[in-house]
Amino acid sequence: MPIRVDVVSAEEQIFSGEAEFAVFPGEAGELGVFPRHAPLLTRVRPGTVRLKMPGRDEFELVYVSGGILEIQPTLVTLLADTAIRAKDLDEAKAIKARQGAEEASRNRSANVGYASAEAELAQAITQLQLHKMKKGRKAH
């Protein structure tokens, strides 16, 4: 019995479908969700959502920059601040974002706030990790 998963951002619906189980980047660590999970409402941190699709060995990967996760026994909804499917991720853009965030983080007197620069850096690093996961999966 699969569970319905919807991942939406402010701009668009990123994923909508059934999964055998899903893993989300919860604030206290990874949160695994199977069908019939107890109801839960929680925040997620920047990271990778992994969706195990029925009949497939590979996970569907989605990067999220944070958001709110609602879990019901047969439906999981993630309202993400920003969400990008792994297949749509641009490595060069993520590298450039990481470099800019690292520079802003080193230069605390810049117009960008230090906390904001740290958050951008965490997002860029997570996107690059997801891109590496995607590349490694293609090599097999």
Secondary structure, 3 states (H helix, E strand, C coil): CCEEEEEECCCCEEEEEEECEEEEEECCEEEEECCCCCCEEEEECCEEEEEECCCCCCEEEEEECCEEEEECCCEEEEEECCEEEHHHCCHHHHHHHHHHHHHHHHCCCCCCCHHHHHHHHHHHHHHHHHHHHHHHHHHC
